[in-house]
Amino acid sequence: MQRTTTYATDAPKERVFLAAFALKGEPAETVEASLDELAQLAETAGAEVCGRTAQYKDMPEKATLIGSGKVGEMKQFCENHDIDAVIFDNELSGVQIKNLTDLTGRRVIDRSMLILDIFAGRAESAEGKIQVELAQIKYTLPRLVGIEKNMAQMKAGGAAAGMRGPGEKKLETDRRIIRRRVLELEAALKKLEAERGTRGARRAHSGVKRVALVGYTNAGKSTLMNLLARAGVWTEDKLFATLDPVTRKVFLGGGTFTLTDTVGFISKLPHEFIDAFKSTLSEARDADLLLHIMDCASPALQKQYAVVTEVLKQMGIENKPVLSVYNKADLIKGFTLYDKANSVLISAKTGAGAEDLKKRIAEKLGFGSGEQGGE
């Protein structure tokens, strides 16, 4: 199902410059690949990327991360090219945000703030909105001195990248009120977690098997969800096209199972994200089988695999039964599966390999073979 992105506005796109710090000796291709992904994130948030730079040093500078010389170059570029904001691929402290904002005369945000901003634009359910606001506040609370400086740099009208969502107004109040808001959000989230737990217990008692889709963002989970369950889930070639979990019932061979599409993971994911989204990700924790969806055409396949397995480990579900699903086979030729017993090659877009995938799922769940459908 296609729909218009929530970031579409009549306002001109914000012009942004990307920056990264790396230790000397770190492979340039690794740094550039991360900047490529940061550019995708910025574009997903509705910004126009106009330039980028990477600074390699023995140690990060406490005050500015990248050093005064590089900051001076960045300031000159921003002035010459009418840049509105600078986005760092690294996590910044509140002091660094304030210093960089003062020195460049531009708003400065980091990768985590940008990711949380995208979540703010994607969340639709009450639970999703609470999770996003909680994650935003917890991440930005220690950085208030820098965030307040950013507020002064914002253009009039329209939300700017990294400053969007329900958490924005709370950052303009004092810390005591913000902490009180955190308690309110945590209480509301616990109530929703309890309701989700009750629904999960009913499903467990019913004997219906549960399958969850996990994977790196934009690996094709939602497209696969539509293929298997005819779910009508919104799909888009952008990062974090789906934020709120979607569950559908699927009939396969001799049994029935629920299939849940979960939010995608990404490298350098804020810890606050994991904490705030634990209730949503409980769908994966309580599943009988995980389908780990991967983009087999991505040059960063191995790194993305490592990111997802690390997040699953942080959630305490690294030992869950997993079927590796290598998606986007239509974009690559000659891809080899080394563990054919626990992996399958498909194209969720064209449907190639779908029957093999259904067969593998049926085997993993202890079902027989047969026709499949969803509701």
N, C-alpha and C positions, 0 to 999 in steps of 0.2 A: 504494500500500500504506500503510495507516495503522498506527501503533504508538504506544504511550504515551511521552510525552516523558520524557527522562532526568532532568528536573528535578522530577518529581512526588514529593513527600515528604509524610509525615504531620505534619511540623513546621509551625508557623505561618509565614506568609510574612514575610520581612524587610521592614520599613517603611523606605522610602528617600525622600530629598528630593533634587531635581535642581537644579543651579546652573550658570550659564554666565557667562563674561566675554566682552564684545564691545567693540570700539572705538567711540567715538562716531561716528555717521554710518553705521554698518552697519545695513542695513534690518532693522527689527524682525521682519518676516515670515520673513527668512532665519534669524535667531536662534531664533525660535519653532519653525520647521520642524525645525531641528537638535535642539531639545529634545524635540520630538514623537518623533523617531527614537530619541533617547536613552531616552525612556520605553518605547518598544517593546523596546529592548535590555534594559532593566531587567526588564521583564515576562517576556521570553524567559528571563532568568536566574532567574526564580522570585520576583522581588521585587514588592512592592506600592508603587506610586508615590503619595505622599501630598501632594506639593507641589512647587513649582518657583519659581525666580527667575532673573532676568537682570540683570547689572550692566554698565552702559555707562560707560566712563571713557576719558580721553585716553590713558592708559598703564596697563598692568597693574602691580599692586603686587608687588614682589619677594617679600615675606614671605608674603602670603596671596592674591595674584592679584586679589582683588575688593575689598580694603580692610577695615579694622577695623569701620567702621560697618555694612557689609553683613553681615560675619561675625557681629556682635552680633545683628542681626535674625534671621539664620539659626539661631543658637544658641537664641534665644527660641522660635522656631517649633518646633525639634526637641524642646525640653523640653515645650512645650505639647501636642505631638501624638505623643509617644512614638516619635520617629524613631530608627531603629537606625544608619543610615548616610547619608552625603551623597555623591552622585555628581556629579562635575564633567564638563561637556561639553568641557572643555579639557584639554590635557596638563599635568600637574602635576609639579614637581620634588620630590625627596625632602624637601627643607626645607619646601616649601609643604605637603606632605602632613602632615608632623610638626606644623607650626604650626597648621594648620586642625584637626587632630585634638585638639591641646591646647586650642584655643580653643572648640571646639564640644562637646568631650566625646563625640564620635561618630567612628566609623570614617569615613575619607575615601578615596575611590578616584577614578580618572579614567576617561574613556571607553575608553581603550585597555586598561586593566586589566579593564574590564567585558567588552570584546570577547574578550580572551584567555581570560577566565573561561568565556564561552559556548563557545569552541572546546574548552576542557578537558572540558566536559560532553558535547560532540558527538562528539569523536574516538573511533573504534572500532578502526581498523586500527593495527598496530604503527607504521607510518610516520606516521600522523596523530598518535598520542600523542607520538612523539618530536618532531615538528615543533612541537606545542603547548608541550611542556615547554621546548624550546629558546627559543621566542619569549617565553614567560613569564619565563624566567630572564634573558634578555638585556635585556628591558624593565625588569624590577624590580631588577636588580643595582645600577644607579646610584641607586635610590630606597630602598635597604635601611633607612636611618634612619627613613623615614616608614612603610615596611611593618612594621617591628618595632613601631612605635607602634600601628599598626592591629591587630596580633596581640593586644595587650593589651586592645583594645576589643571583641574578638569575643565573641559570646554563646557560652555553653556548648552543645555539641551542634550537629550539622548544619553543613554548609559554607555560608559567607556569600558573597554576591555579590562577585566580584572577588578572592576568596581560595580558589578551588577548584582542584582538579586536581593533577597529579603534581608541579608546581613548588612547591607549598606547603611541603612538608617541607624542601626544599633552601634555602628562604629563612631558615630558623632556624639554619643553620650559618654558618661564617665564609666570607668572600669567597674565600679560597684554595681551599677545597673546592668552592665553587660554580663557580669558573672551571675546575677540573678536570672537573667534571660537564659543563660546556659542551663541553670537548674530547671527552669520551666520546660525547656526543650527536651532535656534528658528525661523528665517525668512523662512528657507526652509520648516520647519515643518508647519508653518502657511499657506504656499502656498499649501502644500499637504492637510491640513485640509480643506481649502477652496474648493479644488477639490473634496474631500470626501463629503463635505456638499452639493455640487452641485449634486453629484450622489444620495445622500440621498434624496434631495428635489425632484428629478425626480421620485425616487421610491415611495415617499409619494404621489406625484401627480397622479401616476399610480393607486393608490388604493391597491397595493400589500402589504399584511401584512408582518411584519418582526418579526422573532424569533431569539433570540441569546442564545447560550450555554454559561453558566458561571459556575465556580466551582473551587475547589481546584485542584492544579496540580496533574496529574496522576489519576484523578477520572474517566477517560474514555470518555471525551468529544469528542475526535477525532474518537474513535471507534463508538460512537453513531452517529456522523456526517456521517460516512460511511454507517451506517445501515439505516438511514433515507433518505439520499440524494445520496447514491452511489457515494460519492465524491472522493474516492481515496486519502483521506488525510493520510499522513504519521502517523503511530501509532508505539509506542515503549514503553516498560515498563520502562520508565525513566522519571524523572521530567522535565517538560517543553519541551516535545517532539514537541509541536507546539507553535510557537511564533507569526508568522504573521497570521492575520485573514483570514479565507477562507469563502466565501459566495457561496451558491448554491441555485438554485430555486427548490422548492419541490411542487408537485401536490398532494393534499390531499382532498379526498371527493369532495365537491363542490367548492373548492377554491385553490388558489396558494399562497405560501408564500416563502420568502427568509429565509434561515437558515445560520447563521454565527457562526463559531467556533472561540472563542476568547482565548487569552493567559490565562493560569491557574494562580490562586493566591496561595500564600504561607504565612505562619506566618512570622512575623518580616520583612515584605516587605518594602524595602526602600521607603521613601516618594518621592524620586526622580523618582522612577518607576511610581508612580501614575501620577505625573506631566507630564513626558515625553510621557506616553502612553495614555493620555487622548483622542487623536484623534482616535487611534485604538479602545479604549474602548467606543467610541461614538456609535459604532454599538450596544452595549448593552443599552446605554442610550436612543437611538432612537427606540428601539424595541417595538413592541406591546405586546410581551410576552417573559419572560425569562424562560429558562429551567435550573434550578439549579441542576447540576449533582453532585451527591455525591457517594462516595465509602462506601456502607453500611457495608462492611466487615472490614473497618478500625477501629482499637481500638480508634483512635482519631477523630471519626466521629463528635462528638459534638463540639470539638475545631475547626475542619476544617470548620464546618457550621458557627461558630461564626466569623472566619476570613473572609470568603466570604461575609457575610452580613455586616461586618464592612467596607470592601472595597467598596461595593455597596453604603453604606451610605456616605462614603467620596466622592463618585462620584455624590451624590445627586439623586440616583435612587433607594432608598430603598423602595419606594412605588409603584414600577412597578409591574404589574401582574406577578406572579411567579408560575410555576408548579415545585414542588420538584420531582426530578427523582433519586430514590435510585438505583444505578447501582451495578453491580458485584454480583447479587443475586446467581450466580452459585458458589460463594465462601462461602456462609453462609446459614444456614438453620434456619427456624423459625423466620425470621425478621418480625416485626410487624409494619404496617403503622397506625399511630394514626390519621392522617388527610387524610382520603381516598378521600375526595373531591378535595384536592389540591396536591396529591402526587401519585406516581406510582412506583412499584417495577419492575425492569427489569434486564436483562443481555444483554448488548450491544454486548458482545462477542458471545453468543449463539443465541441471538434473542428472548429469552424468555421474554414475557411481551410487545413485540414491538407493537402488535395490540392494546393492552390497551392504550399504550402511544399515538399512532396515534389518537385513539378515543378521548383521553383527550385533545390533541392539537387542534383537530377539534372543540371540544366543546368550548375551550377557545377563539378560533379565530372566532367562529360563523359560521363554515362550517358544511356541512353534512358529513355523513360517506361514505366511499368508498375506492377504491384502491388508492395507493400512489406510487409516483415515484419521481426521482430527475434527475437533469441535471447539 
